[in-house]
Amino acid sequence: MAEAGAKQVKALILAATTRLTASEKRVGEVILKDYPMAGMQSVTKLAELASVSTPTVIRMARKLGFEGFPELQNALRSEVAERIKAPSLKRDARSAASEGEGHVLHRFTEAVIRNLTGSLERLDPVVFDRVADLLADTSRPAYFVGGRITRANASYFHNHIQIIRANVTLLSQTPNVWPHYLLDMDARSVLIVFDIRRYEKDLQKLAELAQERGATVVLFTDQWGSPIAQVAENVFNLQVEAPSNWDSTIAIMAVVEALIAEVQAKRWDDTQGRLQELESMFSTTRVFRNFT
């Protein structure tokens, strides 16, 4: 383990290619294709994805220098912990090495495209459809909340869903008033949470308490996964890395906007009337100038 612990699991897999059997190589390929998320799954699930037996996964882990699969996962968790650092420490070797290779706009756009492509490959359409159904059901109160950075994503999502349907709430930025919202949450409620790395303990506690009250928790997180995933029934793991000290939430917003479109389509008969009434109010109150 001493040798294994000194290197990233990815490097160990690549270095061991010639020593692995065909079946063990498939396990490594599955892990590398969705790194490190694939390796964070149960040994049974990983074996299923690679179309091998669970003993094969365990043998592969031992060939990498680990005592077993749990120790390999601990190494992956340590890597994730390293990535959840302050923005000034977060840029990895790939980002640093790519500096100077073309204009920053092109490099950033390429990273965003990779994030979108990888996120769509990972996204389960069943989860997407289930969340759209939850948000289209006005008998289910919907609550939205985000963290220090992602509260903007939560606010954007809330603003649009509020136009489409009634009974939606954007939680305050102040955690010490969240118990006020929890009072009204029950088995009919849906809590939409945004939490990416440097995961926030306040959000985790909120999600846990909401789940205890019977609420359905929907989580938007990064490819490594917020701890809130343990209590969320529906999880979107979306890629956020970019050639910057800051993560990109463009992949998250793409899914959010797709959900907004789908919920609107599901409720169009009612939403059309709400939109017309809203426009009438804007006209009456002169909030917006009428250019027509």
C-alpha positions as CSV (number, residue, x, y, z in Angstrom):
1,M,0.0,0.0,0.0
2,A,2.9,2.4,0.6
3,E,3.8,2.4,-3.1
4,A,0.2,2.6,-4.2
5,G,-0.7,5.4,-1.9
6,A,2.1,7.5,-3.3
7,K,0.5,7.7,-6.8
8,Q,-2.9,8.5,-8.2
9,V,-5.0,5.4,-8.9
10,K,-5.2,6.6,-12.6
11,A,-1.4,6.4,-12.9
12,L,-1.3,3.0,-11.2
13,I,-3.8,1.6,-13.7
14,L,-1.9,2.9,-16.7
15,A,1.4,1.6,-15.4
16,A,-0.1,-1.8,-14.7
17,T,-1.6,-2.4,-18.2
18,T,0.9,-5.0,-19.2
19,R,0.4,-7.0,-16.0
20,L,-3.4,-7.1,-16.1
21,T,-5.6,-9.8,-17.7
22,A,-8.1,-8.8,-20.3
23,S,-10.9,-8.8,-17.7
24,E,-8.9,-6.8,-15.3
25,K,-8.1,-4.3,-18.1
26,R,-11.8,-3.8,-18.6
27,V,-12.2,-2.9,-15.0
28,G,-9.4,-0.3,-15.4
29,E,-11.0,1.1,-18.5
30,V,-14.3,1.5,-16.8
31,I,-12.7,3.4,-14.0
32,L,-10.6,5.6,-16.3
33,K,-13.6,6.4,-18.5
34,D,-15.5,8.0,-15.7
35,Y,-12.6,8.9,-13.3
36,P,-12.9,8.9,-10.3
37,M,-16.6,8.4,-10.0
38,A,-16.7,4.9,-11.5
39,G,-14.3,3.7,-8.8
40,M,-16.5,5.1,-6.0
41,Q,-19.3,2.7,-6.7
42,S,-19.8,-0.7,-5.0
43,V,-17.6,-3.5,-6.1
44,T,-20.7,-5.3,-7.4
45,K,-21.8,-2.3,-9.6
46,L,-18.3,-1.8,-10.9
47,A,-18.0,-5.5,-11.9
48,E,-21.4,-5.2,-13.6
49,L,-20.3,-2.2,-15.6
50,A,-17.1,-4.0,-16.7
51,S,-19.0,-7.3,-17.4
52,V,-16.6,-9.2,-15.0
53,S,-16.9,-11.0,-11.7
54,T,-16.4,-9.2,-8.4
55,P,-13.3,-11.4,-7.6
56,T,-11.8,-9.9,-10.8
57,V,-12.3,-6.4,-9.5
58,I,-10.6,-7.4,-6.2
59,R,-7.7,-9.0,-8.0
60,M,-7.2,-5.9,-10.2
61,A,-7.0,-3.7,-7.0
62,R,-4.4,-6.0,-5.5
63,K,-2.3,-5.9,-8.7
64,L,-2.3,-2.2,-8.3
65,G,-0.7,-2.5,-4.9
66,F,-3.8,-2.3,-2.7
67,E,-4.9,-4.9,-0.1
68,G,-8.3,-4.9,-1.7
69,F,-11.0,-2.8,-3.3
70,P,-11.9,-0.8,-0.2
71,E,-8.4,0.4,0.0
72,L,-8.4,1.4,-3.6
73,Q,-11.6,3.4,-2.9
74,N,-9.9,5.1,0.1
75,A,-7.1,6.2,-2.3
76,L,-9.7,7.7,-4.6
77,R,-11.4,9.5,-1.8
78,S,-8.1,11.0,-0.8
79,E,-7.7,12.3,-4.3
80,V,-11.1,13.8,-4.2
81,A,-10.3,15.4,-0.9
82,E,-7.2,17.0,-2.5
83,R,-9.4,18.4,-5.2
84,I,-11.8,20.0,-2.7
85,K,-9.4,22.8,-1.8
86,A,-9.4,26.5,-2.0
87,P,-9.5,27.9,-5.5
88,S,-5.9,29.1,-5.2
89,L,-4.8,25.4,-4.8
90,K,-7.3,23.7,-7.1
91,R,-5.7,24.0,-10.6
92,D,-4.3,20.6,-11.5
93,A,-1.3,19.7,-13.5
94,R,-3.3,19.4,-16.7
95,S,-4.6,23.0,-16.3
96,A,-1.1,24.3,-15.6
97,A,0.4,22.4,-18.5
98,S,-2.3,23.7,-20.9
99,E,-1.4,27.4,-20.3
100,G,-0.2,29.0,-23.4
101,E,-1.8,26.4,-25.7
102,G,-4.1,28.7,-27.7
103,H,-6.3,31.5,-26.5
104,V,-7.9,31.1,-23.1
105,L,-11.3,31.5,-24.7
106,H,-10.7,28.4,-26.9
107,R,-9.2,26.4,-24.0
108,F,-12.1,27.3,-21.8
109,T,-14.7,26.5,-24.5
110,E,-13.0,23.1,-25.1
111,A,-13.2,22.3,-21.4
112,V,-16.9,23.3,-21.3
113,I,-17.6,21.0,-24.2
114,R,-15.8,18.1,-22.5
115,N,-17.9,18.8,-19.4
116,L,-21.1,18.8,-21.4
117,T,-20.3,15.7,-23.3
118,G,-19.1,13.8,-20.2
119,S,-22.1,14.9,-18.2
120,L,-24.6,13.8,-20.8
121,E,-22.9,10.4,-21.0
122,R,-23.3,10.0,-17.3
123,L,-26.8,11.4,-16.9
124,D,-29.6,8.9,-16.5
125,P,-32.6,10.0,-18.5
126,V,-34.8,8.1,-16.0
127,V,-33.6,10.4,-13.2
128,F,-34.2,13.5,-15.5
129,D,-37.8,12.4,-16.3
130,R,-38.5,11.7,-12.7
131,V,-37.3,15.1,-11.5
132,A,-39.3,16.8,-14.3
133,D,-42.5,15.0,-13.1
134,L,-41.8,16.0,-9.5
135,L,-41.5,19.7,-10.5
136,A,-44.5,19.6,-12.8
137,D,-46.7,18.4,-9.9
138,T,-48.1,21.4,-8.1
139,S,-49.3,19.3,-5.2
140,R,-45.7,19.0,-4.3
141,P,-44.1,22.2,-2.8
142,A,-40.7,22.8,-4.3
143,Y,-37.8,24.4,-2.4
144,F,-34.6,25.6,-3.9
145,V,-31.2,26.2,-2.2
146,G,-27.6,26.5,-3.2
147,G,-24.2,27.2,-1.6
148,R,-21.9,30.1,-1.6
149,I,-21.3,29.8,-5.4
150,T,-24.3,27.7,-6.5
151,R,-27.0,29.9,-4.9
152,A,-27.0,31.7,-8.3
153,N,-27.9,28.4,-10.0
154,A,-30.7,27.8,-7.4
155,S,-32.1,31.3,-7.8
156,Y,-32.1,31.0,-11.6
157,F,-33.9,27.6,-11.5
158,H,-36.4,28.9,-8.9
159,N,-37.2,32.1,-10.9
160,H,-38.2,30.1,-14.0
161,I,-40.2,27.3,-12.2
162,Q,-42.0,30.1,-10.2
163,I,-43.3,31.4,-13.5
164,I,-44.4,28.0,-14.7
165,R,-46.2,26.9,-11.5
166,A,-47.2,28.0,-8.0
167,N,-46.0,26.6,-4.6
168,V,-42.2,27.2,-5.0
169,T,-39.8,28.7,-2.6
170,L,-36.2,30.0,-2.7
171,L,-34.6,29.5,0.7
172,S,-32.8,32.4,2.3
173,Q,-29.1,32.6,2.1
174,T,-28.9,32.6,5.9
175,P,-28.8,29.0,7.3
176,N,-30.1,29.9,10.8
177,V,-33.5,30.6,9.3
178,W,-33.7,27.3,7.4
179,P,-35.6,25.5,10.2
180,H,-38.5,27.9,9.4
181,Y,-38.7,26.3,6.0
182,L,-38.3,22.8,7.4
183,L,-41.4,23.3,9.5
184,D,-43.5,23.1,6.3
185,M,-41.6,20.3,4.6
186,D,-43.2,16.8,4.6
187,A,-43.6,13.8,2.3
188,R,-45.1,15.9,-0.4
189,S,-42.1,18.3,-0.5
190,V,-39.3,18.4,-3.0
191,L,-35.9,20.0,-2.0
192,I,-33.6,21.0,-4.9
193,V,-30.0,21.4,-3.6
194,F,-26.9,22.6,-5.5
195,D,-23.6,21.6,-3.9
196,I,-20.3,21.3,-5.7
197,R,-16.8,20.7,-4.2
198,R,-15.8,22.4,-1.1
199,Y,-19.1,20.8,-0.1
200,E,-21.0,22.8,2.6
201,K,-21.9,21.1,5.9
202,D,-24.9,23.5,6.3
203,L,-26.4,22.2,3.1
204,Q,-25.8,18.6,4.1
205,K,-27.5,19.1,7.4
206,L,-30.5,20.8,5.7
207,A,-30.8,17.9,3.3
208,E,-30.6,15.3,6.0
209,L,-33.3,17.0,8.1
210,A,-35.6,17.5,5.0
211,Q,-35.2,13.8,4.2
212,E,-36.0,12.8,7.8
213,R,-39.3,14.8,7.4
214,G,-40.1,12.7,4.3
215,A,-39.1,15.3,1.6
216,T,-37.7,14.1,-1.7
217,V,-34.2,15.5,-2.1
218,V,-32.8,16.3,-5.6
219,L,-29.1,17.0,-5.8
220,F,-27.1,18.8,-8.4
221,T,-23.4,18.2,-7.8
222,D,-20.1,17.6,-9.5
223,Q,-18.5,14.4,-10.8
224,W,-17.1,13.5,-7.4
225,G,-20.3,13.8,-5.6
226,S,-21.4,15.8,-2.6
227,P,-22.1,13.9,0.7
228,I,-25.7,14.9,0.2
229,A,-25.9,12.1,-2.3
230,Q,-26.4,9.7,0.6
231,V,-29.8,11.2,1.3
232,A,-30.8,12.3,-2.2
233,E,-33.2,10.1,-4.2
234,N,-32.3,11.8,-7.4
235,V,-28.7,12.9,-8.1
236,F,-27.2,14.7,-11.1
237,N,-23.3,14.2,-11.2
238,L,-22.2,16.8,-13.7
239,Q,-18.6,17.8,-14.7
240,V,-17.3,21.2,-13.5
241,E,-13.6,21.3,-14.1
242,A,-12.2,24.2,-16.2
243,P,-8.8,25.8,-16.9
244,S,-9.4,28.3,-14.1
245,N,-9.1,28.5,-10.3
246,W,-12.9,28.3,-10.3
247,D,-15.2,25.5,-11.4
248,S,-17.6,25.9,-14.3
249,T,-21.3,25.3,-13.7
250,I,-22.3,25.4,-17.4
251,A,-23.0,21.7,-17.5
252,I,-25.2,22.1,-14.5
253,M,-27.1,25.0,-16.1
254,A,-27.6,23.0,-19.3
255,V,-29.5,20.3,-17.3
256,V,-31.4,23.0,-15.4
257,E,-32.5,24.7,-18.5
258,A,-33.5,21.4,-20.1
259,L,-35.6,20.7,-17.0
260,I,-37.2,24.1,-17.2
261,A,-38.2,23.4,-20.8
262,E,-39.6,20.0,-20.0
263,V,-41.6,21.1,-17.0
264,Q,-43.0,24.0,-19.0
265,A,-44.0,21.5,-21.8
266,K,-45.7,19.3,-19.2
267,R,-47.7,22.2,-17.8
268,W,-48.1,24.3,-20.9
269,D,-51.9,24.7,-20.7
270,D,-51.6,26.3,-17.2
271,T,-48.3,27.9,-17.8
272,Q,-49.5,29.8,-20.9
273,G,-52.2,31.5,-18.8
274,R,-49.7,32.4,-16.1
275,L,-47.3,33.9,-18.6
276,Q,-50.1,36.0,-20.2
277,E,-51.2,37.2,-16.7
278,L,-47.6,38.0,-15.8
279,E,-47.1,40.0,-18.9
280,S,-50.3,41.9,-18.2
281,M,-49.0,42.8,-14.7
282,F,-45.7,44.0,-16.2
283,S,-47.6,46.2,-18.6
284,T,-49.9,47.6,-15.9
285,T,-47.1,48.3,-13.4
286,R,-44.8,49.6,-16.2
287,V,-42.0,47.5,-14.8
288,F,-40.7,46.9,-18.3
289,R,-41.0,49.4,-21.2
290,N,-43.3,48.2,-24.0
291,F,-41.4,48.7,-27.3
292,T,-44.3,47.4,-29.5
